[in-house]
Amino acid sequence: MLRVRKAAVGWAVALALTAAGLTPASPAAARQQSAPTIDWRPCATDASAECGTLSLPVDWDRPRGERFDLSLARRVADPSTRQGALVFGPGGPGDSGVDRVVNGSSRFSADLRARFDIVSFDPRGTGGSHPVICARDLLARQPQLIADQAQFDAVLANNTLLRADCRARTGALYDHVDSTSAARDLDAVRAALGERQLTFHGSSYGTVLGQRYAELYPDRVRAMVLEASMDHSLGTRAFLDTQAVTAEGAFDEFLAWCARSVDCVLHGRDVRASWAGLHARAERGSLPDPDRAGAALAPFELSRLAHKKLYDTWRWPELAEWIVRLEGAATTSSVRPLADEAVAPYPFAVFCQDWNLPVRDYREYVGHLGRAARLAPDLRYPPALFALVTCLGTPTPVANPQHRLRVHTEVPLLLAATVHDPASGYGWARNVARQLGRHGALLTYDGWGHGSYTSSPCVARAVDAYLIDQAVPARGASCPAVEPEM
């Protein structure tokens, strides 16, 4: 392993970094600046963790304008072994970093927790950080799939109404929930924690945040892990196609496990034929959802739920049992009633400000559907298809559009990638690694699941060594697959 020395950044420079990310005119002015502070208090649901808020600008281009409170949580390290703070970037978009720290900080090793305060937050527009709020009935009008040009036009019109409604209910923050704004929030968190440089671990959608931070603040990166990385350089077609291939590959791995494992209740059967039968029933509207009385499973929902069950190998038996339940469910047809609340949080608004995925008309949309079905004949509908629907008609340019990475950190970013990841494809990580060049290092896990740190002891050791000692894995480093244990 190659050991990289810490960047030699002077304290005068560190003091100059204000929450707004601006550099004062002189070192003297820098010394007069004070970092924002977080008033840490015991969390209401678990007093062993600390919760707090950080006041930040809604619009970083107007740092003295309207503000909002970013919600954070942390678990402090052992003072005798503490090295600093490790900030976790949650996925989603819409996952709660606060909940991760309060209820799931054990995802990190005991060694890391002894050396680093584990800190995370709810990104702006989500959870406890001024969430985007919208009318539930407008959200419910978004179809999972578009059936014809008339519905395509209706989606465009409804999305215009939805954006106006969300903006009216949420306020000015609605237009500033992109990952560039979140990266500036992250730098304010770093300053408030008293960290000269950032030690960061981002997972899934949290890697978009990490990548953007590394672009904006390369000198402030001490170490950065991007686990299950997204490739924020892809256009509409490439984004859909790569996700379709990735999902289908993961389903193939599930089928292979079923064929070799007696722990699979479908062992010895033609699972692919059974699955095709379920899809045919879903297309006819006659496949009931065994988990929701009176509700039918639509084709997209059938694929989406199966895809989610591929995220962890321990859920593979559950997926097999779910298929058996679906096969035996009685035919029914019903509409799922809406919840009573008039409004609902809408964390996916973040995605529509980070991605420009234009579709001209229904003809182009149907072309995407057909290509996805050819690339993924079993799952057929990659989750990204819904992103096209929900973001259709978003005004351009978006705040944080796709682009090839421009990162020049002293310490290479560590990409922890899983060969058979069902959501963040291995091809995405390889492409990000190519964009990073010598400023990135790819660590390959030859196994399964969305992410690898918690499923591979080999990956965990390499990640820990990188975060603790900045020890970068050698080029081509890999970890063997861990056979699913049921």
Backbone torsions as a table, in degrees:
resi	resn	phi	psi	omega
1	MET	NA	143.6	178.9
2	LEU	-92.0	128.8	178.7
3	ARG	-100.0	128.3	-177.6
4	VAL	-106.7	129.2	179.9
5	ARG	-72.8	152.0	179.3
6	LYS	-64.5	145.1	178.1
7	ALA	-64.1	138.6	-178.4
8	ALA	-89.2	82.3	178.5
9	VAL	-103.7	124.8	-176.7
10	GLY	-68.7	154.0	179.2
11	TRP	-64.6	-28.9	177.8
12	ALA	-62.7	-39.4	178.1
13	VAL	-67.8	-43.3	-179.0
14	ALA	-60.7	-41.9	179.6
15	LEU	-67.0	-23.1	-178.1
16	ALA	-76.0	-12.7	-174.6
17	LEU	-84.5	105.2	-180.0
18	THR	-92.4	174.1	-179.9
19	ALA	-60.3	-27.5	-179.3
20	ALA	-79.8	-5.9	-179.8
21	GLY	74.0	22.2	-178.1
22	LEU	-102.3	148.5	178.2
23	THR	-99.2	119.9	179.0
24	PRO	-62.8	166.2	-174.6
25	ALA	-70.5	-24.0	-175.7
26	SER	-151.1	159.0	175.9
27	PRO	-58.2	-33.8	179.5
28	ALA	-63.5	-42.1	177.5
29	ALA	-64.8	-36.7	180.0
30	ALA	-60.7	-40.6	-177.0
31	ARG	-66.3	-21.4	-179.3
32	GLN	-85.1	-13.7	179.2
33	GLN	-75.4	147.3	175.6
34	SER	-125.0	137.0	-179.5
35	ALA	-69.2	150.4	174.6
36	PRO	-63.4	159.7	-177.4
37	THR	-123.5	156.5	176.7
38	ILE	-117.2	125.9	178.7
39	ASP	-87.4	91.4	-177.2
40	TRP	-76.0	134.5	176.4
41	ARG	-140.1	157.9	177.1
42	PRO	-56.3	135.9	179.2
43	CYS	-66.9	145.8	-175.7
44	ALA	-64.0	-36.2	-175.9
45	THR	-91.6	-14.0	179.8
46	ASP	-159.5	102.2	-174.5
47	ALA	-69.1	-10.1	177.6
48	SER	-76.9	-14.3	174.1
49	ALA	-106.6	158.2	179.3
50	GLU	-112.5	139.0	178.7
51	CYS	-121.0	154.4	179.5
52	GLY	-167.1	177.4	177.5
53	THR	-132.1	156.1	178.2
54	LEU	-131.3	121.7	-179.4
55	SER	-77.7	124.8	-175.7
56	LEU	-134.8	157.0	177.3
57	PRO	-68.6	140.2	172.0
58	VAL	-63.6	-44.6	-179.8
59	ASP	-117.9	111.9	-176.8
60	TRP	-66.9	-16.2	174.2
61	ASP	-79.5	-9.1	175.9
62	ARG	-130.7	71.3	-172.0
63	PRO	-63.1	-18.5	178.5
64	ARG	-99.0	8.4	-180.0
65	GLY	-87.0	-152.7	-177.3
66	GLU	-59.1	147.3	-176.5
67	ARG	-126.5	164.7	174.4
68	PHE	-141.1	165.5	179.8
69	ASP	-102.0	120.9	173.6
70	LEU	-84.4	127.5	-177.9
71	SER	-90.3	130.6	-177.4
72	LEU	-131.8	164.4	172.2
73	ALA	-148.5	155.2	177.3
74	ARG	-151.8	157.7	168.1
75	ARG	-124.5	122.9	-171.4
76	VAL	-81.5	149.6	-179.8
77	ALA	-80.4	169.3	173.6
78	ASP	-65.7	121.0	-177.4
79	PRO	-56.3	-28.3	-177.3
80	SER	-75.7	-19.3	-178.2
81	THR	-121.8	1.5	-172.6
82	ARG	-64.5	132.7	174.5
83	GLN	-105.5	-26.7	-177.0
84	GLY	164.2	-149.7	-178.7
85	ALA	-118.8	137.2	173.8
86	LEU	-108.6	119.1	-178.6
87	VAL	-98.1	127.7	179.7
88	PHE	-99.7	128.3	176.5
89	GLY	-96.6	111.5	-175.5
90	PRO	-71.8	160.0	-178.3
91	GLY	-91.1	-149.6	-179.7
92	GLY	120.4	-113.9	8.0
93	PRO	-70.1	145.5	176.8
94	GLY	118.8	-6.4	177.4
95	ASP	-67.4	150.4	-178.7
96	SER	-96.5	114.6	174.0
97	GLY	-69.6	-31.6	177.5
98	VAL	-61.8	-47.6	178.1
99	ASP	-61.9	-37.7	179.2
100	ARG	-60.1	-42.6	-178.3
101	VAL	-72.7	-44.1	-176.2
102	VAL	-68.7	-39.5	-172.6
103	ASN	-113.7	-12.3	-173.6
104	GLY	-143.6	27.5	-178.3
105	SER	-67.7	-11.4	179.0
106	SER	-70.1	-2.8	173.0
107	ARG	-60.4	-23.5	177.3
108	PHE	-95.0	150.8	-176.0
109	SER	-65.5	160.2	177.0
110	ALA	-61.2	-34.4	179.8
111	ASP	-64.8	-45.0	177.9
112	LEU	-63.7	-42.7	-178.4
113	ARG	-67.2	-26.1	176.9
114	ALA	-75.9	-27.9	-174.6
115	ARG	-98.6	-23.7	-176.1
116	PHE	-130.2	137.8	163.2
117	ASP	-62.1	131.3	176.1
118	ILE	-93.4	115.7	-173.9
119	VAL	-123.5	139.2	170.6
120	SER	-151.2	-177.7	-171.6
121	PHE	-156.7	163.2	168.4
122	ASP	-90.1	114.9	-178.8
123	PRO	-56.8	150.9	-179.5
124	ARG	-48.7	137.3	179.9
125	GLY	86.0	2.1	-178.4
126	THR	-134.9	157.9	172.6
127	GLY	52.6	-124.2	-178.5
128	GLY	-90.2	8.4	-177.5
129	SER	-110.2	70.2	178.5
130	HIS	50.0	67.9	-175.0
131	PRO	-64.0	147.4	171.0
132	VAL	-67.3	129.2	-177.8
133	ILE	-122.1	136.1	-177.8
134	CYS	-139.8	163.5	177.2
135	ALA	-68.4	129.2	-176.5
136	ARG	-63.6	-36.5	-177.4
137	ASP	-67.5	-34.0	176.8
138	LEU	-69.5	-38.6	175.8
139	LEU	-63.1	-38.5	-177.5
140	ALA	-68.9	-19.3	-179.7
141	ARG	-78.3	-11.5	179.3
142	GLN	-73.7	114.8	178.9
143	PRO	-74.6	154.7	175.5
144	GLN	-71.7	-38.9	177.0
145	LEU	-131.9	149.6	179.9
146	ILE	-98.1	131.2	-171.2
147	ALA	-93.5	-28.1	-176.7
148	ASP	-162.5	178.9	-177.2
149	GLN	-64.8	-35.5	178.9
150	ALA	-62.0	-42.8	178.2
151	GLN	-69.8	-34.8	175.2
152	PHE	-56.6	-47.3	179.1
153	ASP	-64.9	-37.7	179.3
154	ALA	-65.4	-38.1	178.1
155	VAL	-63.9	-43.3	177.0
156	LEU	-57.4	-45.4	-179.4
157	ALA	-66.4	-43.5	-178.9
158	ASN	-66.6	-38.1	179.2
159	ASN	-64.5	-32.9	175.1
160	THR	-64.1	-44.5	176.9
161	LEU	-63.6	-40.7	-177.9
162	LEU	-63.5	-45.5	-180.0
163	ARG	-61.2	-40.8	179.0
164	ALA	-65.9	-40.0	-180.0
165	ASP	-66.2	-46.3	-179.9
166	CYS	-61.3	-41.3	-179.9
167	ARG	-64.0	-42.1	-179.1
168	ALA	-66.5	-38.0	-177.1
169	ARG	-81.7	-31.3	-174.3
170	THR	-91.9	-33.3	-175.5
171	GLY	94.3	-165.6	-172.5
172	ALA	-60.6	-26.9	-177.3
173	LEU	-61.1	-26.0	-177.5
174	TYR	-52.7	-35.8	-177.4
175	ASP	-88.0	8.0	-176.3
176	HIS	-139.6	46.9	179.1
177	VAL	-108.2	13.9	-179.4
178	ASP	-70.9	166.0	-175.9
179	SER	-76.0	-17.5	172.1
180	THR	-68.1	-45.0	176.1
181	SER	-62.8	-40.0	179.8
182	ALA	-65.9	-33.7	177.6
183	ALA	-65.6	-35.8	176.8
184	ARG	-70.9	-33.9	171.3
185	ASP	-59.7	-44.4	-177.9
186	LEU	-60.9	-37.2	178.1
187	ASP	-69.8	-33.0	174.7
188	ALA	-66.0	-37.3	176.0
189	VAL	-62.2	-46.3	178.0
190	ARG	-54.3	-47.2	-179.2
191	ALA	-64.7	-41.4	-178.8
192	ALA	-66.2	-28.1	177.8
193	LEU	-79.6	-8.1	-179.0
194	GLY	77.5	21.4	-178.7
195	GLU	-92.7	126.1	177.9
196	ARG	-66.5	-37.3	176.5
197	GLN	-133.9	160.3	-174.2
198	LEU	-93.7	130.8	167.6
199	THR	-107.6	121.2	-165.6
200	PHE	-137.5	142.0	171.7
201	HIS	-131.2	110.5	178.6
202	GLY	-106.9	142.7	-178.7
203	SER	-122.9	131.4	174.9
204	SER	55.6	-117.1	-178.4
205	TYR	-64.6	-21.5	175.3
206	GLY	-64.6	-15.8	177.1
207	THR	-74.4	-26.5	174.6
208	VAL	-63.3	-42.0	176.3
209	LEU	-62.9	-46.7	-179.9
210	GLY	-61.6	-44.3	178.9
211	GLN	-60.0	-44.5	-178.7
212	ARG	-66.2	-38.4	178.1
213	TYR	-62.4	-44.3	-178.4
214	ALA	-63.6	-31.1	175.8
215	GLU	-70.1	-43.6	-175.1
216	LEU	-77.3	-34.7	-172.4
217	TYR	-132.1	58.8	-175.1
218	PRO	-59.7	-33.8	-178.0
219	ASP	-75.2	-11.4	-177.3
220	ARG	-101.4	7.3	178.9
221	VAL	-93.6	116.0	173.3
222	ARG	-84.8	-49.1	177.8
223	ALA	-158.2	141.4	-177.9
224	MET	-144.3	120.4	175.7
225	VAL	-101.8	129.7	175.3
226	LEU	-114.6	100.3	-176.7
227	GLU	-97.7	129.1	-176.6
228	ALA	57.2	58.5	-170.0
229	SER	-71.3	143.3	171.0
230	MET	-90.3	153.5	177.4
231	ASP	-105.7	99.9	-175.7
232	HIS	-89.2	43.1	176.7
233	SER	-126.8	1.9	-169.8
234	LEU	-93.0	140.4	172.6
235	GLY	-83.8	-174.8	-173.3
236	THR	-55.4	-54.8	-175.0
237	ARG	-64.8	-47.9	-178.0
238	ALA	-63.8	-37.8	-179.7
239	PHE	-63.7	-47.1	179.8
240	LEU	-65.9	-46.5	-175.0
241	ASP	-63.5	-44.8	-178.5
242	THR	-66.3	-36.5	178.6
243	GLN	-70.3	-36.4	177.7
244	ALA	-62.5	-45.9	179.9
245	VAL	-64.0	-41.0	-179.9
246	THR	-62.8	-47.5	-179.2
247	ALA	-64.0	-43.5	-179.5
248	GLU	-64.0	-39.7	178.0
249	GLY	-61.5	-39.1	178.2
250	ALA	-67.1	-38.0	177.7
251	PHE	-65.4	-38.9	175.7
252	ASP	-59.0	-39.7	179.3
253	GLU	-66.3	-37.5	175.5
254	PHE	-61.9	-44.1	179.5
255	LEU	-63.3	-39.1	179.2
256	ALA	-64.9	-39.9	176.7
257	TRP	-63.2	-42.6	179.9
258	CYS	-60.8	-36.6	-178.1
259	ALA	-70.9	-28.4	-176.0
260	ARG	-103.4	-9.7	-172.8
261	SER	-116.4	128.6	176.5
262	VAL	-75.2	-8.9	176.6
263	ASP	-73.5	-12.1	178.1
264	CYS	-87.7	124.3	-177.6
265	VAL	-68.0	-13.6	177.3
266	LEU	-97.3	7.9	-177.8
267	HIS	-56.1	130.6	179.7
268	GLY	89.8	-4.7	-179.5
269	ARG	-104.3	165.6	174.1
270	ASP	-85.2	86.2	-174.1
271	VAL	-64.9	-36.5	-178.7
272	ARG	-62.8	-38.7	177.8
273	ALA	-67.5	-40.6	177.4
274	SER	-60.9	-43.1	-179.4
275	TRP	-64.7	-41.1	178.2
276	ALA	-61.4	-37.2	177.2
277	GLY	-64.0	-39.2	177.5
278	LEU	-65.0	-41.3	178.8
279	HIS	-63.8	-38.4	178.7
280	ALA	-62.9	-41.6	177.8
281	ARG	-65.8	-38.9	178.5
282	ALA	-63.5	-40.4	179.0
283	GLU	-63.7	-32.5	178.5
284	ARG	-81.3	-8.5	-177.9
285	GLY	79.1	21.0	-175.1
286	SER	-118.0	21.1	178.8
287	LEU	-106.4	108.5	-179.8
288	PRO	-76.5	154.0	175.3
289	ASP	-90.7	115.8	-177.0
290	PRO	-68.8	-14.0	-179.2
291	ASP	-97.4	-5.6	-179.6
292	ARG	-136.6	105.3	-175.9
293	ALA	-58.7	129.7	175.4
294	GLY	80.4	3.6	-178.0
295	ALA	-107.8	139.4	177.4
296	ALA	-96.2	145.5	176.9
297	LEU	-88.6	122.0	175.5
298	ALA	-78.1	158.8	-177.7
299	PRO	-56.3	-44.3	179.8
300	PHE	-63.5	-40.8	-178.8
301	GLU	-66.3	-36.4	176.8
302	LEU	-59.5	-47.5	179.2
303	SER	-65.9	-42.0	-177.0
304	ARG	-62.7	-44.6	-178.3
305	LEU	-66.7	-39.8	176.9
306	ALA	-63.7	-41.7	-179.8
307	HIS	-59.6	-43.3	179.6
308	LYS	-62.7	-33.9	-179.3
309	LYS	-74.9	-8.4	175.8
310	LEU	-88.2	-5.0	-174.8
311	TYR	-64.5	-33.7	-177.9
312	ASP	-130.8	135.9	-178.2
313	THR	-64.1	-26.8	179.4
314	TRP	-68.1	-12.8	178.3
315	ARG	-93.3	-4.3	179.7
316	TRP	-59.9	-45.2	175.7
317	PRO	-59.2	-35.6	178.2
318	GLU	-63.4	-40.7	178.1
319	LEU	-62.7	-43.7	179.2
320	ALA	-62.1	-44.1	179.3
321	GLU	-65.4	-34.9	178.2
322	TRP	-64.5	-40.4	177.7
323	ILE	-62.4	-41.6	177.9
324	VAL	-62.5	-43.1	178.6
325	ARG	-62.5	-41.0	179.4
326	LEU	-63.9	-39.7	179.9
327	GLU	-61.8	-34.9	-175.7
328	GLY	-93.1	-2.2	-177.1
329	ALA	-72.9	141.4	-179.6
330	ALA	-73.2	148.7	-180.0
331	THR	-67.5	134.9	177.6
332	THR	-157.0	169.7	176.4
333	SER	-150.8	127.5	-177.7
334	SER	-159.5	164.7	176.4
335	VAL	-108.1	131.0	-179.7
336	ARG	-71.5	126.0	-178.6
337	PRO	-68.7	149.4	177.1
338	LEU	-74.9	152.9	174.0
339	ALA	-67.2	160.7	-175.9
340	ASP	-70.5	-28.5	-174.5
341	GLU	-65.8	142.9	-178.1
342	ALA	-81.0	-22.8	-177.6
343	VAL	-126.5	162.3	180.0
344	ALA	-150.4	150.0	174.5
345	PRO	-67.7	151.2	-176.3
346	TYR	-137.0	73.5	-176.3
347	PRO	-66.2	-17.8	-177.5
348	PHE	-69.4	-9.7	176.3
349	ALA	-57.1	-29.2	178.6
350	VAL	-59.2	-44.2	-176.1
351	PHE	-60.0	-41.4	-176.2
352	CYS	-70.7	-13.0	174.6
353	GLN	-98.9	-6.5	178.1
354	ASP	-104.7	-17.0	-172.9
355	TRP	-132.9	135.0	171.2
356	ASN	-108.9	105.4	-176.3
357	LEU	-123.1	70.6	-174.1
358	PRO	-70.6	145.5	172.2
359	VAL	-134.0	121.0	-172.0
360	ARG	-67.4	-46.1	-173.4
361	ASP	-159.6	-179.0	-177.5
362	TYR	-64.5	-33.3	-179.9
363	ARG	-60.5	-44.2	177.7
364	GLU	-67.0	-39.5	179.6
365	TYR	-60.5	-45.4	-178.5
366	VAL	-65.9	-30.1	174.5
367	GLY	-63.4	-40.1	175.9
368	HIS	-62.7	-41.7	179.4
369	LEU	-60.6	-46.9	-177.7
370	GLY	-65.0	-39.9	179.6
371	ARG	-66.7	-40.7	178.7
372	ALA	-62.2	-38.8	179.9
373	ALA	-67.3	-32.7	177.4
374	ARG	-73.0	-37.8	-179.3
375	LEU	-75.8	-30.1	-177.9
376	ALA	-131.6	73.7	-174.0
377	PRO	-64.5	-19.3	177.8
378	ASP	-89.8	-57.4	-177.8
379	LEU	-78.7	-31.4	169.0
380	ARG	68.2	-44.0	-172.6
381	TYR	-120.5	94.4	177.0
382	PRO	-64.1	145.6	-178.5
383	PRO	-54.8	-27.0	-178.2
384	ALA	-62.5	-19.4	177.3
385	LEU	-59.6	-36.5	178.1
386	PHE	-68.9	-30.1	176.5
387	ALA	-62.1	-37.8	176.9
388	LEU	-60.4	-42.1	-177.5
389	VAL	-68.1	-50.4	-173.3
390	THR	-70.7	-25.0	-180.0
391	CYS	-101.6	3.8	-177.5
392	LEU	-58.9	129.0	178.9
393	GLY	84.8	4.3	178.4
394	THR	-59.3	129.0	-179.9
395	PRO	-59.0	143.9	177.8
396	THR	-115.2	155.9	-0.6
397	PRO	-74.6	147.0	174.7
398	VAL	-74.1	164.3	-172.5
399	ALA	-66.2	-36.8	-175.7
400	ASN	-132.9	71.2	-173.7
401	PRO	-69.5	161.7	177.4
402	GLN	-61.0	146.0	177.1
403	HIS	-166.5	160.6	174.4
404	ARG	-71.9	140.1	-176.1
405	LEU	-64.8	143.6	173.9
406	ARG	-128.9	83.5	-175.2
407	VAL	-116.5	133.3	-179.7
408	HIS	-136.9	58.1	178.8
409	THR	-83.5	153.8	176.3
410	GLU	-71.2	-41.9	177.9
411	VAL	-92.3	124.8	178.8
412	PRO	-60.2	141.4	173.3
413	LEU	-72.2	140.6	-178.4
414	LEU	-99.9	117.4	177.0
415	LEU	-96.3	114.4	176.1
416	ALA	-99.7	107.5	-171.2
417	ALA	-122.7	141.2	179.6
418	THR	-104.6	130.2	-176.4
419	VAL	-59.4	-40.2	-177.3
420	HIS	-110.9	39.5	175.3
421	ASP	-67.4	127.4	-176.6
422	PRO	-77.4	-16.0	-173.8
423	ALA	-115.4	-54.8	178.3
424	SER	-99.6	95.3	-171.2
425	GLY	-60.9	149.7	178.2
426	TYR	-60.0	-32.7	176.9
427	GLY	-62.6	-33.5	176.2
428	TRP	-61.7	-47.2	-178.4
429	ALA	-62.5	-42.2	179.5
430	ARG	-63.6	-38.5	179.0
431	ASN	-68.5	-39.8	176.2
432	VAL	-63.2	-41.0	178.7
433	ALA	-60.8	-40.1	177.6
434	ARG	-64.3	-38.9	178.9
435	GLN	-66.3	-36.8	-178.9
436	LEU	-74.5	-30.1	-178.0
437	GLY	60.2	-131.3	-178.4
438	ARG	-71.4	-6.7	178.6
439	HIS	-93.5	12.8	177.0
440	GLY	-141.4	156.8	176.3
441	ALA	-137.7	130.7	-177.5
442	LEU	-102.1	121.9	174.6
443	LEU	-109.5	116.9	-173.7
444	THR	-98.5	130.6	170.2
445	TYR	-105.5	120.3	-173.9
446	ASP	-83.3	29.5	-176.6
447	GLY	-118.5	-144.1	-169.8
448	TRP	-128.7	164.3	173.5
449	GLY	104.8	159.5	179.1
450	HIS	-86.6	97.3	-173.4
451	GLY	103.0	168.2	-173.8
452	SER	-143.6	-19.1	-174.1
453	TYR	-59.9	-41.1	-176.6
454	THR	-88.4	-8.9	-177.3
455	SER	-107.2	-15.6	-178.6
456	SER	-126.3	111.4	176.4
457	PRO	-57.8	-32.8	179.0
458	CYS	-64.1	-45.8	177.5
459	VAL	-63.3	-43.8	-178.9
460	ALA	-58.7	-41.8	179.6
461	ARG	-64.2	-42.8	-179.2
462	ALA	-66.8	-41.2	178.7
463	VAL	-65.5	-43.2	178.8
464	ASP	-61.0	-44.3	-179.8
465	ALA	-62.4	-36.4	178.5
466	TYR	-68.6	-47.5	-177.3
467	LEU	-69.3	-36.2	-176.9
468	ILE	-80.9	-48.7	-172.2
469	ASP	-114.7	3.3	-176.3
470	GLN	58.2	35.4	178.0
471	ALA	-86.1	111.4	-174.8
472	VAL	-89.6	126.5	178.8
473	PRO	-57.3	150.7	179.1
474	ALA	-66.8	155.7	178.3
475	ARG	-56.5	133.7	179.7
476	GLY	81.5	8.6	-178.7
477	ALA	-61.4	140.7	179.6
478	SER	-146.9	161.8	177.8
479	CYS	-125.4	139.1	-177.2
480	PRO	-70.1	156.3	178.0
481	ALA	-67.1	144.6	173.9
482	VAL	-104.8	113.2	-176.9
483	GLU	-58.4	134.2	-178.9
484	PRO	-54.1	133.8	176.8
485	GLU	-108.9	123.4	-175.7
486	MET	-109.0	NA	NA
